[in-house]
Amino acid sequence: MNKYEPEIIRVREPRVACDGSGDIPAALGHPRIWLQIDEKGYVDCGYCDRHFVLVGGPADTGKN
């Protein structure tokens, strides 16, 4: 069993930017990329594996 669980970020807009830095801007992250949430209601960052979920979308469980 894999103990790694990606960070889940609930967002209100279907287009999101990710730079992997977290709470400290540009701190040990990755290049900023733009991601688009589709009909599944979520998108994963290819660099840091963050999982962006659209609030109220089909993948939104209301957690986090």
Distance bins in CASP14 RR format, pairs under 12 A and 6 or more apart:
PFRMAT RR
TARGET T0000
AUTHOR 0000-0000-0000
RMODE 2
METHOD distances of the structure
MODEL  1
2 49 0 0 0 0 0 1 0 0 0 0 0
4 48 0 0 0 0 0 1 0 0 0 0 0
4 49 0 0 0 0 1 0 0 0 0 0 0
4 51 0 0 0 0 0 1 0 0 0 0 0
5 49 0 0 0 0 1 0 0 0 0 0 0
5 50 0 0 0 0 0 1 0 0 0 0 0
5 51 0 0 0 0 1 0 0 0 0 0 0
5 63 0 0 0 0 0 1 0 0 0 0 0
5 64 0 0 0 0 0 1 0 0 0 0 0
6 18 0 0 0 0 0 1 0 0 0 0 0
6 20 0 0 0 0 0 1 0 0 0 0 0
6 42 0 0 0 0 0 1 0 0 0 0 0
6 43 0 0 0 0 0 1 0 0 0 0 0
6 44 1 0 0 1 0 0 0 0 0 0 0
6 45 0 0 0 0 1 0 0 0 0 0 0
6 46 0 0 0 0 0 1 0 0 0 0 0
6 47 0 0 0 0 0 1 0 0 0 0 0
6 48 0 0 0 0 1 0 0 0 0 0 0
6 49 1 0 1 0 0 0 0 0 0 0 0
6 50 1 0 0 1 0 0 0 0 0 0 0
6 51 1 0 1 0 0 0 0 0 0 0 0
6 52 0 0 0 0 1 0 0 0 0 0 0
6 53 0 0 0 0 0 1 0 0 0 0 0
6 64 0 0 0 0 0 1 0 0 0 0 0
7 18 0 0 0 0 0 1 0 0 0 0 0
7 20 0 0 0 0 1 0 0 0 0 0 0
7 21 0 0 0 0 0 1 0 0 0 0 0
7 22 0 0 0 0 1 0 0 0 0 0 0
7 23 0 0 0 0 0 1 0 0 0 0 0
7 44 0 0 0 0 0 1 0 0 0 0 0
7 45 0 0 0 0 1 0 0 0 0 0 0
7 48 1 0 0 1 0 0 0 0 0 0 0
7 49 1 0 0 1 0 0 0 0 0 0 0
7 50 1 0 1 0 0 0 0 0 0 0 0
7 51 1 0 0 1 0 0 0 0 0 0 0
7 52 0 0 0 0 1 0 0 0 0 0 0
7 53 0 0 0 0 0 1 0 0 0 0 0
7 64 0 0 0 0 1 0 0 0 0 0 0
8 42 0 0 0 0 1 0 0 0 0 0 0
8 43 0 0 0 0 0 1 0 0 0 0 0
8 44 0 0 0 0 0 1 0 0 0 0 0
8 45 0 0 0 0 0 1 0 0 0 0 0
8 49 0 0 0 0 0 1 0 0 0 0 0
8 50 1 0 0 1 0 0 0 0 0 0 0
8 51 1 0 1 0 0 0 0 0 0 0 0
8 52 0 0 0 0 1 0 0 0 0 0 0
8 53 1 0 0 1 0 0 0 0 0 0 0
8 54 0 0 0 0 0 1 0 0 0 0 0
8 55 0 0 0 0 0 1 0 0 0 0 0
8 59 0 0 0 0 1 0 0 0 0 0 0
8 60 0 0 0 0 0 1 0 0 0 0 0
8 61 0 0 0 0 1 0 0 0 0 0 0
8 62 0 0 0 0 1 0 0 0 0 0 0
8 63 1 0 0 1 0 0 0 0 0 0 0
8 64 1 0 1 0 0 0 0 0 0 0 0
9 16 1 0 0 1 0 0 0 0 0 0 0
9 17 0 0 0 0 0 1 0 0 0 0 0
9 18 0 0 0 0 1 0 0 0 0 0 0
9 20 0 0 0 0 0 1 0 0 0 0 0
9 22 0 0 0 0 1 0 0 0 0 0 0
9 35 0 0 0 0 0 1 0 0 0 0 0
9 37 0 0 0 0 0 1 0 0 0 0 0
9 42 0 0 0 0 1 0 0 0 0 0 0
9 43 0 0 0 0 0 1 0 0 0 0 0
9 44 0 0 0 0 0 1 0 0 0 0 0
9 45 0 0 0 0 1 0 0 0 0 0 0
9 48 0 0 0 0 0 1 0 0 0 0 0
9 49 0 0 0 0 0 1 0 0 0 0 0
9 50 1 0 1 0 0 0 0 0 0 0 0
9 51 1 0 0 1 0 0 0 0 0 0 0
9 52 1 0 1 0 0 0 0 0 0 0 0
9 53 1 0 0 1 0 0 0 0 0 0 0
9 54 0 0 0 0 0 1 0 0 0 0 0
9 55 0 0 0 0 0 1 0 0 0 0 0
9 60 0 0 0 0 0 1 0 0 0 0 0
9 63 0 0 0 0 0 1 0 0 0 0 0
9 64 1 0 0 1 0 0 0 0 0 0 0
10 16 0 0 0 0 0 1 0 0 0 0 0
10 37 0 0 0 0 0 1 0 0 0 0 0
10 41 0 0 0 0 0 1 0 0 0 0 0
10 42 0 0 0 0 1 0 0 0 0 0 0
10 50 0 0 0 0 0 1 0 0 0 0 0
10 51 0 0 0 0 1 0 0 0 0 0 0
10 52 1 0 0 1 0 0 0 0 0 0 0
10 53 1 0 1 0 0 0 0 0 0 0 0
10 54 1 0 0 1 0 0 0 0 0 0 0
10 55 1 0 1 0 0 0 0 0 0 0 0
10 56 0 0 0 0 1 0 0 0 0 0 0
10 57 0 0 0 0 1 0 0 0 0 0 0
10 59 0 0 0 0 1 0 0 0 0 0 0
10 60 1 0 0 1 0 0 0 0 0 0 0
10 61 0 0 0 0 1 0 0 0 0 0 0
10 62 1 0 0 1 0 0 0 0 0 0 0
10 63 0 0 0 0 1 0 0 0 0 0 0
10 64 1 0 0 1 0 0 0 0 0 0 0
11 17 0 0 0 0 0 1 0 0 0 0 0
11 18 0 0 0 0 0 1 0 0 0 0 0
11 35 0 0 0 0 1 0 0 0 0 0 0
11 36 0 0 0 0 0 1 0 0 0 0 0
11 37 1 0 0 1 0 0 0 0 0 0 0
11 41 0 0 0 0 0 1 0 0 0 0 0
11 42 0 0 0 0 1 0 0 0 0 0 0
11 43 0 0 0 0 1 0 0 0 0 0 0
11 50 0 0 0 0 0 1 0 0 0 0 0
11 51 0 0 0 0 0 1 0 0 0 0 0
11 52 1 0 1 0 0 0 0 0 0 0 0
11 53 1 0 0 1 0 0 0 0 0 0 0
11 54 1 0 0 1 0 0 0 0 0 0 0
11 55 1 0 0 1 0 0 0 0 0 0 0
11 56 0 0 0 0 0 1 0 0 0 0 0
11 57 0 0 0 0 0 1 0 0 0 0 0
11 59 0 0 0 0 0 1 0 0 0 0 0
11 60 0 0 0 0 1 0 0 0 0 0 0
11 64 0 0 0 0 0 1 0 0 0 0 0
12 37 0 0 0 0 0 1 0 0 0 0 0
12 52 0 0 0 0 0 1 0 0 0 0 0
12 53 0 0 0 0 0 1 0 0 0 0 0
12 54 1 0 0 1 0 0 0 0 0 0 0
12 55 1 0 1 0 0 0 0 0 0 0 0
12 56 0 0 0 0 1 0 0 0 0 0 0
12 57 0 0 0 0 0 1 0 0 0 0 0
12 60 0 0 0 0 0 1 0 0 0 0 0
13 34 0 0 0 0 0 1 0 0 0 0 0
13 35 0 0 0 0 0 1 0 0 0 0 0
13 36 0 0 0 0 0 1 0 0 0 0 0
13 37 0 0 0 0 1 0 0 0 0 0 0
13 41 0 0 0 0 0 1 0 0 0 0 0
13 43 0 0 0 0 0 1 0 0 0 0 0
13 52 0 0 0 0 1 0 0 0 0 0 0
13 53 0 0 0 0 0 1 0 0 0 0 0
13 54 0 0 0 0 1 0 0 0 0 0 0
13 55 0 0 0 0 1 0 0 0 0 0 0
14 34 0 0 0 0 0 1 0 0 0 0 0
14 35 0 0 0 0 1 0 0 0 0 0 0
14 36 1 0 0 1 0 0 0 0 0 0 0
14 37 1 0 1 0 0 0 0 0 0 0 0
14 38 1 0 0 1 0 0 0 0 0 0 0
14 39 0 0 0 0 1 0 0 0 0 0 0
14 40 0 0 0 0 0 1 0 0 0 0 0
14 41 1 0 0 1 0 0 0 0 0 0 0
14 42 0 0 0 0 0 1 0 0 0 0 0
14 43 0 0 0 0 1 0 0 0 0 0 0
14 52 0 0 0 0 1 0 0 0 0 0 0
14 53 0 0 0 0 0 1 0 0 0 0 0
14 54 1 0 1 0 0 0 0 0 0 0 0
14 55 0 0 0 0 0 1 0 0 0 0 0
14 56 0 0 0 0 0 1 0 0 0 0 0
14 57 0 0 0 0 1 0 0 0 0 0 0
14 59 0 0 0 0 0 1 0 0 0 0 0
15 33 0 0 0 0 0 1 0 0 0 0 0
15 34 1 0 0 1 0 0 0 0 0 0 0
15 35 1 0 0 1 0 0 0 0 0 0 0
15 36 1 0 1 0 0 0 0 0 0 0 0
15 37 1 0 0 1 0 0 0 0 0 0 0
15 38 0 0 0 0 0 1 0 0 0 0 0
15 43 0 0 0 0 1 0 0 0 0 0 0
15 52 0 0 0 0 1 0 0 0 0 0 0
15 54 0 0 0 0 0 1 0 0 0 0 0
16 32 0 0 0 0 0 1 0 0 0 0 0
16 33 0 0 0 0 1 0 0 0 0 0 0
16 34 1 0 0 1 0 0 0 0 0 0 0
16 35 1 0 1 0 0 0 0 0 0 0 0
16 36 0 0 0 0 1 0 0 0 0 0 0
16 37 1 0 0 1 0 0 0 0 0 0 0
16 41 0 0 0 0 0 1 0 0 0 0 0
16 42 0 0 0 0 0 1 0 0 0 0 0
16 43 1 0 0 1 0 0 0 0 0 0 0
16 44 0 0 0 0 0 1 0 0 0 0 0
16 45 0 0 0 0 1 0 0 0 0 0 0
16 50 0 0 0 0 1 0 0 0 0 0 0
16 51 0 0 0 0 0 1 0 0 0 0 0
16 52 1 0 1 0 0 0 0 0 0 0 0
16 53 0 0 0 0 0 1 0 0 0 0 0
16 54 0 0 0 0 1 0 0 0 0 0 0
16 55 0 0 0 0 0 1 0 0 0 0 0
17 25 0 0 0 0 0 1 0 0 0 0 0
17 30 0 0 0 0 0 1 0 0 0 0 0
17 31 0 0 0 0 0 1 0 0 0 0 0
17 32 1 0 1 0 0 0 0 0 0 0 0
17 33 1 0 0 1 0 0 0 0 0 0 0
17 34 1 0 1 0 0 0 0 0 0 0 0
17 35 1 0 0 1 0 0 0 0 0 0 0
17 36 0 0 0 0 0 1 0 0 0 0 0
17 43 0 0 0 0 0 1 0 0 0 0 0
17 45 0 0 0 0 1 0 0 0 0 0 0
17 47 0 0 0 0 0 1 0 0 0 0 0
17 50 0 0 0 0 0 1 0 0 0 0 0
17 52 0 0 0 0 1 0 0 0 0 0 0
18 29 0 0 0 0 1 0 0 0 0 0 0
18 30 1 0 0 1 0 0 0 0 0 0 0
18 31 0 0 0 0 1 0 0 0 0 0 0
18 32 1 0 0 1 0 0 0 0 0 0 0
18 33 1 0 1 0 0 0 0 0 0 0 0
18 34 0 0 0 0 1 0 0 0 0 0 0
18 35 1 0 0 1 0 0 0 0 0 0 0
18 36 0 0 0 0 0 1 0 0 0 0 0
18 37 0 0 0 0 0 1 0 0 0 0 0
18 43 0 0 0 0 1 0 0 0 0 0 0
18 44 0 0 0 0 1 0 0 0 0 0 0
18 45 1 0 1 0 0 0 0 0 0 0 0
18 46 0 0 0 0 1 0 0 0 0 0 0
18 47 1 0 0 1 0 0 0 0 0 0 0
18 48 1 0 0 1 0 0 0 0 0 0 0
18 49 0 0 0 0 0 1 0 0 0 0 0
18 50 1 0 1 0 0 0 0 0 0 0 0
18 51 0 0 0 0 0 1 0 0 0 0 0
18 52 1 0 0 1 0 0 0 0 0 0 0
19 25 1 0 0 1 0 0 0 0 0 0 0
19 26 1 0 0 1 0 0 0 0 0 0 0
19 27 0 0 0 0 1 0 0 0 0 0 0
19 28 0 0 0 0 0 1 0 0 0 0 0
19 29 1 0 1 0 0 0 0 0 0 0 0
19 30 1 0 0 1 0 0 0 0 0 0 0
19 31 1 0 0 1 0 0 0 0 0 0 0
19 32 1 0 1 0 0 0 0 0 0 0 0
19 33 1 0 0 1 0 0 0 0 0 0 0
19 34 0 0 0 0 0 1 0 0 0 0 0
19 35 0 0 0 0 0 1 0 0 0 0 0
19 45 0 0 0 0 1 0 0 0 0 0 0
19 47 0 0 0 0 1 0 0 0 0 0 0
19 48 0 0 0 0 1 0 0 0 0 0 0
19 50 0 0 0 0 0 1 0 0 0 0 0
20 26 0 0 0 0 1 0 0 0 0 0 0
20 27 0 0 0 0 1 0 0 0 0 0 0
20 28 0 0 0 0 1 0 0 0 0 0 0
20 29 1 0 1 0 0 0 0 0 0 0 0
20 30 1 0 1 0 0 0 0 0 0 0 0
20 31 0 0 0 0 1 0 0 0 0 0 0
20 32 0 0 0 0 1 0 0 0 0 0 0
20 33 0 0 0 0 1 0 0 0 0 0 0
20 35 0 0 0 0 0 1 0 0 0 0 0
20 45 1 0 0 1 0 0 0 0 0 0 0
20 46 0 0 0 0 0 1 0 0 0 0 0
20 47 1 0 0 1 0 0 0 0 0 0 0
20 48 1 0 1 0 0 0 0 0 0 0 0
20 49 0 0 0 0 1 0 0 0 0 0 0
20 50 1 0 0 1 0 0 0 0 0 0 0
20 52 0 0 0 0 0 1 0 0 0 0 0
21 27 1 0 1 0 0 0 0 0 0 0 0
21 28 1 0 0 1 0 0 0 0 0 0 0
21 29 1 0 1 0 0 0 0 0 0 0 0
21 30 0 0 0 0 1 0 0 0 0 0 0
21 31 0 0 0 0 0 1 0 0 0 0 0
21 32 0 0 0 0 1 0 0 0 0 0 0
21 45 0 0 0 0 0 1 0 0 0 0 0
21 47 0 0 0 0 0 1 0 0 0 0 0
21 48 0 0 0 0 1 0 0 0 0 0 0
21 50 0 0 0 0 0 1 0 0 0 0 0
22 28 0 0 0 0 1 0 0 0 0 0 0
22 29 1 0 0 1 0 0 0 0 0 0 0
22 30 0 0 0 0 0 1 0 0 0 0 0
22 45 0 0 0 0 0 1 0 0 0 0 0
22 48 0 0 0 0 1 0 0 0 0 0 0
22 50 0 0 0 0 1 0 0 0 0 0 0
23 29 0 0 0 0 0 1 0 0 0 0 0
25 32 0 0 0 0 0 1 0 0 0 0 0
26 32 0 0 0 0 1 0 0 0 0 0 0
28 47 0 0 0 0 0 1 0 0 0 0 0
28 48 0 0 0 0 0 1 0 0 0 0 0
29 45 0 0 0 0 0 1 0 0 0 0 0
29 47 1 0 0 1 0 0 0 0 0 0 0
29 48 1 0 0 1 0 0 0 0 0 0 0
29 50 0 0 0 0 0 1 0 0 0 0 0
30 45 0 0 0 0 1 0 0 0 0 0 0
30 46 0 0 0 0 1 0 0 0 0 0 0
30 47 1 0 1 0 0 0 0 0 0 0 0
30 48 1 0 0 1 0 0 0 0 0 0 0
30 49 0 0 0 0 0 1 0 0 0 0 0
30 50 0 0 0 0 0 1 0 0 0 0 0
31 45 0 0 0 0 0 1 0 0 0 0 0
31 46 0 0 0 0 0 1 0 0 0 0 0
31 47 1 0 0 1 0 0 0 0 0 0 0
31 48 0 0 0 0 0 1 0 0 0 0 0
32 45 0 0 0 0 0 1 0 0 0 0 0
32 47 0 0 0 0 1 0 0 0 0 0 0
32 48 0 0 0 0 0 1 0 0 0 0 0
33 43 0 0 0 0 0 1 0 0 0 0 0
33 44 0 0 0 0 0 1 0 0 0 0 0
33 45 1 0 0 1 0 0 0 0 0 0 0
33 46 1 0 0 1 0 0 0 0 0 0 0
33 47 1 0 0 1 0 0 0 0 0 0 0
33 48 0 0 0 0 1 0 0 0 0 0 0
33 50 0 0 0 0 0 1 0 0 0 0 0
33 52 0 0 0 0 0 1 0 0 0 0 0
34 43 0 0 0 0 0 1 0 0 0 0 0
34 45 0 0 0 0 0 1 0 0 0 0 0
34 52 0 0 0 0 0 1 0 0 0 0 0
35 41 0 0 0 0 0 1 0 0 0 0 0
35 42 0 0 0 0 1 0 0 0 0 0 0
35 43 1 0 1 0 0 0 0 0 0 0 0
35 44 0 0 0 0 1 0 0 0 0 0 0
35 45 1 0 0 1 0 0 0 0 0 0 0
35 46 0 0 0 0 1 0 0 0 0 0 0
35 47 0 0 0 0 0 1 0 0 0 0 0
35 48 0 0 0 0 0 1 0 0 0 0 0
35 50 0 0 0 0 1 0 0 0 0 0 0
35 51 0 0 0 0 0 1 0 0 0 0 0
35 52 1 0 0 1 0 0 0 0 0 0 0
35 53 0 0 0 0 0 1 0 0 0 0 0
35 54 0 0 0 0 0 1 0 0 0 0 0
36 42 0 0 0 0 0 1 0 0 0 0 0
36 43 1 0 0 1 0 0 0 0 0 0 0
36 44 0 0 0 0 0 1 0 0 0 0 0
36 45 0 0 0 0 0 1 0 0 0 0 0
36 52 0 0 0 0 1 0 0 0 0 0 0
36 54 0 0 0 0 0 1 0 0 0 0 0
37 43 1 0 1 0 0 0 0 0 0 0 0
37 44 0 0 0 0 0 1 0 0 0 0 0
37 45 0 0 0 0 0 1 0 0 0 0 0
37 51 0 0 0 0 0 1 0 0 0 0 0
37 52 1 0 0 1 0 0 0 0 0 0 0
37 53 1 0 0 1 0 0 0 0 0 0 0
37 54 1 0 1 0 0 0 0 0 0 0 0
37 55 0 0 0 0 0 1 0 0 0 0 0
37 56 0 0 0 0 0 1 0 0 0 0 0
37 57 0 0 0 0 1 0 0 0 0 0 0
37 58 0 0 0 0 0 1 0 0 0 0 0
37 59 0 0 0 0 1 0 0 0 0 0 0
37 60 0 0 0 0 0 1 0 0 0 0 0
38 44 0 0 0 0 0 1 0 0 0 0 0
38 52 0 0 0 0 0 1 0 0 0 0 0
38 54 0 0 0 0 1 0 0 0 0 0 0
38 57 0 0 0 0 0 1 0 0 0 0 0
38 58 0 0 0 0 0 1 0 0 0 0 0
38 59 0 0 0 0 0 1 0 0 0 0 0
39 54 0 0 0 0 0 1 0 0 0 0 0
39 57 0 0 0 0 1 0 0 0 0 0 0
39 58 1 0 0 1 0 0 0 0 0 0 0
39 59 0 0 0 0 0 1 0 0 0 0 0
40 51 0 0 0 0 0 1 0 0 0 0 0
40 52 0 0 0 0 0 1 0 0 0 0 0
40 53 0 0 0 0 1 0 0 0 0 0 0
40 54 0 0 0 0 1 0 0 0 0 0 0
40 57 0 0 0 0 1 0 0 0 0 0 0
40 58 1 0 0 1 0 0 0 0 0 0 0
40 59 1 0 0 1 0 0 0 0 0 0 0
40 60 0 0 0 0 0 1 0 0 0 0 0
41 51 0 0 0 0 0 1 0 0 0 0 0
41 52 0 0 0 0 1 0 0 0 0 0 0
41 53 1 0 0 1 0 0 0 0 0 0 0
41 54 1 0 1 0 0 0 0 0 0 0 0
41 55 0 0 0 0 1 0 0 0 0 0 0
41 56 0 0 0 0 1 0 0 0 0 0 0
41 57 1 0 1 0 0 0 0 0 0 0 0
41 58 1 0 1 0 0 0 0 0 0 0 0
41 59 1 0 1 0 0 0 0 0 0 0 0
41 60 1 0 0 1 0 0 0 0 0 0 0
41 61 0 0 0 0 0 1 0 0 0 0 0
42 50 0 0 0 0 0 1 0 0 0 0 0
42 51 1 0 0 1 0 0 0 0 0 0 0
42 52 1 0 0 1 0 0 0 0 0 0 0
42 53 1 0 1 0 0 0 0 0 0 0 0
42 54 1 0 0 1 0 0 0 0 0 0 0
42 55 0 0 0 0 0 1 0 0 0 0 0
42 56 0 0 0 0 0 1 0 0 0 0 0
42 57 0 0 0 0 1 0 0 0 0 0 0
42 58 0 0 0 0 1 0 0 0 0 0 0
42 59 1 0 1 0 0 0 0 0 0 0 0
42 60 0 0 0 0 1 0 0 0 0 0 0
42 61 0 0 0 0 0 1 0 0 0 0 0
43 49 0 0 0 0 0 1 0 0 0 0 0
43 50 0 0 0 0 1 0 0 0 0 0 0
43 51 0 0 0 0 1 0 0 0 0 0 0
43 52 1 0 1 0 0 0 0 0 0 0 0
43 53 0 0 0 0 1 0 0 0 0 0 0
43 54 0 0 0 0 1 0 0 0 0 0 0
43 59 0 0 0 0 1 0 0 0 0 0 0
44 50 1 0 0 1 0 0 0 0 0 0 0
44 51 1 0 1 0 0 0 0 0 0 0 0
44 52 1 0 0 1 0 0 0 0 0 0 0
44 53 0 0 0 0 0 1 0 0 0 0 0
44 59 0 0 0 0 0 1 0 0 0 0 0
45 51 0 0 0 0 1 0 0 0 0 0 0
45 52 1 0 0 1 0 0 0 0 0 0 0
46 52 0 0 0 0 0 1 0 0 0 0 0
50 64 0 0 0 0 0 1 0 0 0 0 0
51 59 0 0 0 0 1 0 0 0 0 0 0
51 60 0 0 0 0 0 1 0 0 0 0 0
51 61 0 0 0 0 0 1 0 0 0 0 0
51 63 0 0 0 0 0 1 0 0 0 0 0
51 64 0 0 0 0 1 0 0 0 0 0 0
52 59 0 0 0 0 1 0 0 0 0 0 0
52 60 0 0 0 0 0 1 0 0 0 0 0
52 64 0 0 0 0 0 1 0 0 0 0 0
53 59 1 0 1 0 0 0 0 0 0 0 0
53 60 1 0 1 0 0 0 0 0 0 0 0
53 61 1 0 0 1 0 0 0 0 0 0 0
53 62 0 0 0 0 1 0 0 0 0 0 0
53 63 0 0 0 0 1 0 0 0 0 0 0
53 64 0 0 0 0 1 0 0 0 0 0 0
54 60 1 0 0 1 0 0 0 0 0 0 0
54 61 0 0 0 0 0 1 0 0 0 0 0
54 62 0 0 0 0 0 1 0 0 0 0 0
55 61 0 0 0 0 0 1 0 0 0 0 0
55 62 1 0 0 1 0 0 0 0 0 0 0
55 63 0 0 0 0 0 1 0 0 0 0 0
55 64 0 0 0 0 0 1 0 0 0 0 0
56 62 0 0 0 0 1 0 0 0 0 0 0
END
